[in-house]
Amino acid sequence: MDIFIEPIGRLMNEFSKLPGVGKKTAQRYAYRVIRMSEEEAEAFAKAIVNIKKQVRFCSVCGNFTVNDVCDICKSRDHSVVCVVKEPKDVIALEKLREFRGVYHVLHGVIDPMNGVTPNDIRIKELLERINKENVSEVIMATNPDVEGEATAMYIAKLLKPLGVKVTRLAHGIPIGSELEYADEVTLARALIDRKEL
Amino acid sequence: MDIFIEPIGRLMNEFSKLPGVGKKTAQRYAYRVIRMSEEEAEAFAKAIVNIKKQVRFCSVCGNFTVNDVCDICKSRDHSVVCVVKEPKDVIALEKLREFRGVYHVLHGVIDPMNGVTPNDIRIKELLERINKENVSEVIMATNPDVEGEATAMYIAKLLKPLGVKVTRLAHGIPIGSELEYADEVTLARALIDRKEL
């Protein structure tokens, strides 16, 4: 006899598939669902099925959309393209409400150690866009880690012969932090990239 | 235009109803569901609907079950009844694989400040059990907080005239901890409840 009855154990197992959810958290979630009304539980279940059914990738930028082309690609200036690793990076940038251009989601970064080559991410699609659309600037916004930097450099090399300006998000001391606590690599980079006031 | 497209926003909203899940976590969960296969998502949705459809309360002890009477009540010794606040407390005790008696889930504790009176929790059902079944001992295992202690005392007073032995889980220094770090109330209690070696 297992400690959890079957329907509870099964839902706990499903919740455990979510990132960072262990057995204890899965139990709390399952018990919360038991206390939902039947309508609430149905709505929850439906939202899960619907996200799979309705969400697809924008045929232009690769971001999540419910249509063939996403709302950002439909409504914004295509002369500036911001290249990111994943759809969640688009969200992070959109939250700023600063950037008015469009995105290009690579769905990964070049990572030979894990078998990810340039052909495995959406670089070809980016080149096609640059050739087709009238792009004046490409902003590389991959993560500031080894793979992200290498991918940015790789793409920049491909794009420069096409006569397009390629930029990279600035590195440096985070605003509001203290010099004392900045790591050495970041501090050294901030010194090299110092700006005239 | 919202930052999240509708199906993602809706599922994030559903995930946010789970305990301790904020917007950021809900986003991570929703993105994980997008990456599931359609079968996986269907199984997840079904598990949510099924837990609501199949799980009910045991007509004897009040714990979760899929039948009228739970497996614990069906198969175990009814002469010792352990009284707990919630179904999750049954799980905590069952994990020990020590206790061979049955449970009685109160579904709450007396808490006048929040409008919970003795009539709002399953005390009447406990008295009926004691009268009907041949119970020799009732172990009060409510939480060691004000409401839990008060509820244990209240029930003990009701049960004693029925000639049943009422016990309470021991309080004291947690095993493996250090005296120095025990809170004063616990330490004082451990001193009062000291045992002869």
Interface residues (C-beta under 8 A of the other chain):
Chain A: M1 I3 F4 I5 E6 P7 I8 R10 L11 N13 E14 K17 L18 P19 G20 T25 Q27 R28 Y29 A30 Y31 R32 V33 I34 M36 E38 E40 A41 E42 A43 F44 A45 K46 A47 I48 V49 N50 I51 K52 K53 Q54 V55 F64 T65 V66 C70 D71 S75 P87 K88 I91 E94 K95
Chain B: M1 I3 F4 I5 E6 P7 I8 R10 L11 N13 E14 K17 L18 P19 G20 T25 Q27 R28 Y29 A30 Y31 R32 V33 I34 M36 E38 E40 A41 E42 A43 F44 A45 K46 A47 I48 V49 N50 I51 K52 K53 Q54 V55 F64 T65 V66 C70 D71 S75 P87 K88 I91 E94 K95
